[in-house]
Amino acid sequence: PGFNIARADRQHGRGGGTCIYHRSTLPVIKRPNLHSDDIEGTWVEVKGNTTPHLFGCLYCPPHERVSYWTRLETVLHKAANYTPSITVVGDFNVNADPTSPGPQLHYLYDLCRSYGLENVVSRPTRITPHCVDGTVLDLILANPGSISSWTVIPCHLSDHFAVTASSMLFVPGQRMVDTYYTRNICRMDLMAFRADLTAADLHIFPDGDSIDEMWSRWHTKIMAALDSHAPMTRTKRKSRKKFRGSIETRTS
């Protein structure tokens, strides 16, 4: 509850697919026009105050051919033509460790330079018995300065670790009508209220009542007296709701 999902299932073979979970209160729309049949990915747009922001979650299979990066450039070119504000996360299966870079890492970084993105993840995100030092495969590509913090969290359900990041993003407010319910206790006749409570015999309960039944009877009597002397009134006020928090991105 409170979250929606945008997903792109793998069309061929078992398993696979990508998805993005987001809070239902955020102004998010799916962007199927950025979907490519030969690239596993999910794209959504978050409406910002001035500039829309695109979030993409991608998966690059191991040992992918060089042509993959050409196809990815086509998707990024389409995204950048819409907005320069872009964040891409996912398992790229290219080791981004600068001490032992993967053979195709320069293709990815060439794309990042072309579209104003940079990888912020520098710690190992996958450790296996064959590679105890780990590899940096799960990346977050974002505009410089847009990621306020990030971390890698060990996950025992997978040989990939969870990568989390926070990005400040302001979204436009929406005109909302808030409803308030109040009681005017200050103008209540306290003597008459006390008399009604005394007459209600709050200390007397039928034999055999459970604690829940006793509470229900006591609460009903109290509220009846309160409604009589200080009835509930409803007030509506217009306000503008704004989301000014951080958006957390996770990939694993």
WOMOLIN-V476119 format. One record per residue. N is the residue number from 1. PSI is psi as a letter, one per 20 degrees, with the letter a starting at -180 (999 if undefined). Layout:
BEGIN
n=N psi=PSI
n=N psi=PSI
END
This chain:
BEGIN
n=1 psi=p
n=2 psi=i
n=3 psi=q
n=4 psi=r
n=5 psi=p
n=6 psi=p
n=7 psi=q
n=8 psi=o
n=9 psi=q
n=10 psi=p
n=11 psi=h
n=12 psi=q
n=13 psi=a
n=14 psi=q
n=15 psi=b
n=16 psi=a
n=17 psi=r
n=18 psi=q
n=19 psi=r
n=20 psi=p
n=21 psi=p
n=22 psi=q
n=23 psi=p
n=24 psi=i
n=25 psi=i
n=26 psi=q
n=27 psi=n
n=28 psi=p
n=29 psi=q
n=30 psi=q
n=31 psi=m
n=32 psi=i
n=33 psi=i
n=34 psi=i
n=35 psi=p
n=36 psi=p
n=37 psi=h
n=38 psi=j
n=39 psi=p
n=40 psi=o
n=41 psi=q
n=42 psi=p
n=43 psi=p
n=44 psi=q
n=45 psi=p
n=46 psi=p
n=47 psi=o
n=48 psi=r
n=49 psi=g
n=50 psi=g
n=51 psi=p
n=52 psi=q
n=53 psi=p
n=54 psi=p
n=55 psi=p
n=56 psi=p
n=57 psi=o
n=58 psi=q
n=59 psi=p
n=60 psi=o
n=61 psi=q
n=62 psi=q
n=63 psi=k
n=64 psi=q
n=65 psi=r
n=66 psi=h
n=67 psi=h
n=68 psi=g
n=69 psi=h
n=70 psi=g
n=71 psi=h
n=72 psi=h
n=73 psi=h
n=74 psi=g
n=75 psi=g
n=76 psi=h
n=77 psi=g
n=78 psi=h
n=79 psi=g
n=80 psi=h
n=81 psi=h
n=82 psi=g
n=83 psi=q
n=84 psi=i
n=85 psi=o
n=86 psi=q
n=87 psi=p
n=88 psi=p
n=89 psi=r
n=90 psi=r
n=91 psi=o
n=92 psi=i
n=93 psi=k
n=94 psi=p
n=95 psi=o
n=96 psi=j
n=97 psi=o
n=98 psi=h
n=99 psi=i
n=100 psi=m
n=101 psi=q
n=102 psi=q
n=103 psi=h
n=104 psi=j
n=105 psi=h
n=106 psi=h
n=107 psi=g
n=108 psi=g
n=109 psi=h
n=110 psi=g
n=111 psi=g
n=112 psi=g
n=113 psi=h
n=114 psi=h
n=115 psi=k
n=116 psi=k
n=117 psi=q
n=118 psi=q
n=119 psi=p
n=120 psi=i
n=121 psi=p
n=122 psi=i
n=123 psi=q
n=124 psi=p
n=125 psi=i
n=126 psi=p
n=127 psi=p
n=128 psi=r
n=129 psi=h
n=130 psi=i
n=131 psi=n
n=132 psi=h
n=133 psi=i
n=134 psi=r
n=135 psi=q
n=136 psi=n
n=137 psi=h
n=138 psi=o
n=139 psi=q
n=140 psi=o
n=141 psi=p
n=142 psi=r
n=143 psi=q
n=144 psi=p
n=145 psi=i
n=146 psi=i
n=147 psi=o
n=148 psi=h
n=149 psi=q
n=150 psi=q
n=151 psi=r
n=152 psi=p
n=153 psi=p
n=154 psi=p
n=155 psi=p
n=156 psi=i
n=157 psi=i
n=158 psi=q
n=159 psi=i
n=160 psi=p
n=161 psi=r
n=162 psi=p
n=163 psi=p
n=164 psi=q
n=165 psi=q
n=166 psi=p
n=167 psi=p
n=168 psi=p
n=169 psi=p
n=170 psi=p
n=171 psi=q
n=172 psi=q
n=173 psi=r
n=174 psi=p
n=175 psi=o
n=176 psi=q
n=177 psi=o
n=178 psi=p
n=179 psi=p
n=180 psi=p
n=181 psi=p
n=182 psi=r
n=183 psi=p
n=184 psi=n
n=185 psi=h
n=186 psi=h
n=187 psi=j
n=188 psi=q
n=189 psi=n
n=190 psi=h
n=191 psi=g
n=192 psi=h
n=193 psi=g
n=194 psi=h
n=195 psi=g
n=196 psi=h
n=197 psi=h
n=198 psi=g
n=199 psi=i
n=200 psi=i
n=201 psi=l
n=202 psi=i
n=203 psi=i
n=204 psi=p
n=205 psi=q
n=206 psi=q
n=207 psi=q
n=208 psi=i
n=209 psi=p
n=210 psi=r
n=211 psi=g
n=212 psi=g
n=213 psi=h
n=214 psi=g
n=215 psi=g
n=216 psi=g
n=217 psi=g
n=218 psi=g
n=219 psi=g
n=220 psi=g
n=221 psi=g
n=222 psi=g
n=223 psi=h
n=224 psi=g
n=225 psi=g
n=226 psi=g
n=227 psi=h
n=228 psi=h
n=229 psi=h
n=230 psi=m
n=231 psi=q
n=232 psi=p
n=233 psi=q
n=234 psi=p
n=235 psi=p
n=236 psi=p
n=237 psi=p
n=238 psi=p
n=239 psi=r
n=240 psi=o
n=241 psi=p
n=242 psi=q
n=243 psi=o
n=244 psi=k
n=245 psi=a
n=246 psi=q
n=247 psi=p
n=248 psi=p
n=249 psi=p
n=250 psi=p
n=251 psi=q
n=252 psi=999
END
